[in-house]
Amino acid sequence: AVYVYHEYTFDRSFTKSENIHRLVLNDEGASESRDSHPYLLSNGYEEGFPAMESVVRAYSNAYVSDLVRIKSDWNSAFDETDFWHVESGFLDMFDVSVLSGSTDMFDAPNTILISESVKSKLFQGENPIGESLLIGDKEYAIICVYKDFPTNASLSPRFIISLNTMKADEDFKAFFKGSGYHMFK
């Protein structure tokens, strides 16, 4: 019964779950569908499809992991995944529940929101707000801790970073200009 309930309530924990849809493209003649698109192709969806109230783009690469450490504690490092770069509308659309800190500065580059489980793992009861977190060679200011997404959600970000951080970073400029392999959900 627990398993069946878990499956039947999948992605239903979001307040607006009945109105949230994932855009999936089916290429004629192709045997597979995809839910990721080049950034350029997703511009203008709201104007082109008036039934869409809002569109939120997110970038997450499930195959990428990186070394994460607290700047003040260089010796403690963890290999982590589930880094999500998102537009600010993501926070409302998916009911990101703030436990401490604030999302007011979310659109400022190099700020980051961390999940409650990340806080427990890295900070062990300490307050992480205002601390600096190093992900690979990039530094982020922690501005918020949010409640972990439910286990029956198709999204499971452990780190939420503003898409503006990617836009301001030279390493990611190609993600926004081309129609190649840099795909956004």
N, C-alpha and C positions, 0 to 999 in steps of 0.2 A: 504493500500500500504506500509506503514511503517513497519507493522508487517511482511508482505511477504518478503520485502527487508531484514529485520533483519534475518529471517530464511534462506533465500537463500544465504546469505553471512556468515552464521555461520562457524567459524573457517577459514575464507578466508582472514583474516587481516594479516596473517603471510606471509612474503616474499616468503618463500618456501612451502606454504601450499599444493601445488600440490604434493610435495614429502614427506610430513609428514604423517606418518601412525601410528596408535595405534595397538599394537599387542594384539589380542584377541584370547583366547583359547576356543574352543568348545569341551567339553568332550563328547565322544560318549556315548549315552544313558542318558546323563545329560540334564536337561531341561534348564540350564542356561549357559551363557557365562561369561567369566571374563577377565578383562583387567589388572589384577594385578598378579604378579608372584613373587616367592621367588627370592631374589637377586642372589643366586647361579645359578639358572636356566637361567638367562639372560647373564651370561658370555659366550663369544664365539659366539654370534649371528652374528657379523660382519664376522668372519672367516667362519662360517657355511653357511652363506647366502651372497655371494659376491655382490649381488645386493644392499645390505644395505650400504649406504655411512657412516652412523654413527648411533650409538645407544645411547640414553640418558635415564638414569633411574632417577625416581623421587619418593619420598615418601611423601605422604600426607594422613592424616587420617581425613576425614570430620567429624568424630564424636568426635574429640578431641578439646577442647577449653582450654585456659590457661589464667592466669592473666598476663597482660603486664603492665609494668610501666617503667618510665624513672628513672634511678638510682638517679639522682639529685633531683627528685620530687617524693619522696616515697608515698605521700598522694594521688596522682592521679594514679588510676589503672583502667584498662579496661579489660573486658573478651573478648578475641579475638579468631578467628579461621583462617583457611587458611594458615597454616605454611607449606611451601614446602621445603623439603630437596632435592637438585638436584645436578647433576653433572654439571660441568662448561659448557659443550656443550649446555645445556639447554638455556643459555643466548643468544647464537647465533641462535639456532634453532627456538626459539620463539620470536626473535626480541625484547629482553628486552631493552627498550629505557631509557638510563641514563639521568636523569634531573640534578642531582648534585652528586658530589663525583666521585668514580671510582670503577670499578670491578676488578682492578689489583690484589687486595689481596683476592679475593673471595675464593680461595681454602684454605686459612688459617683458621684453626678451630676458632670457636666462633666469626665469622664476620657475618653480616647480611645486606641484602638489604631490604629496606622498600618501600612500594608503596606510591605514591603521596597522596592517601586518608589517609593512616596511618600517614604520615607526618602532614597533615592538622589537623587530630584529636588529635595527641599527642603533636605536637610541635607548632601549631598555629602561623605559620609564622617565627618561629625561625629556624636556621640552625641545623639540627640534625647530620651532619657528625662529627664523632669522639665522639659523645655521647654514653653512655652505656645504653642498654635496657635490662631489666630483664624480662624474660619469665619464669614464674614459679620461680624456684630457680636457673636458669641458666642465665649467663650474656653474652651479645653479644655486640660487637663494631659495630656501624652503619657506613658502608663505602659508601653507595650509596642510593639514592632515584631514583626510576624508575617510569615511566608513568604507570598508571593502565592499566590492560589488558582490551580490549573492552568487552562490555556486551554480544556480540555475539560470545564469545570464550568459549570453554568448560573448559578452565583453568582460574582460578581467584585467583592466589596467592597474598596474602597481605604482606607476609613475605617470602623472599627467603633466604635459608640458605644452605651453602655448604654441600654436602653429607659427606665431610671430617670431618665436625663437629660431625656427628653421628658416624663415624668410630673411632674417638678419644675418644668418651664417653663410659665409662664402661656400662652405662644403655642401650646402643644400640648394644653391641657386638653380641648378639644373632640374631639380624636382618640380619647379613651378613653371618652367619654360618649355619643356619638351613633352612629347607624347610617348616616350619610351617606357622603360620598365619601372619608373617611379610611380607607384600606384597608391591612390587614396581610397579609403572606404567612405 
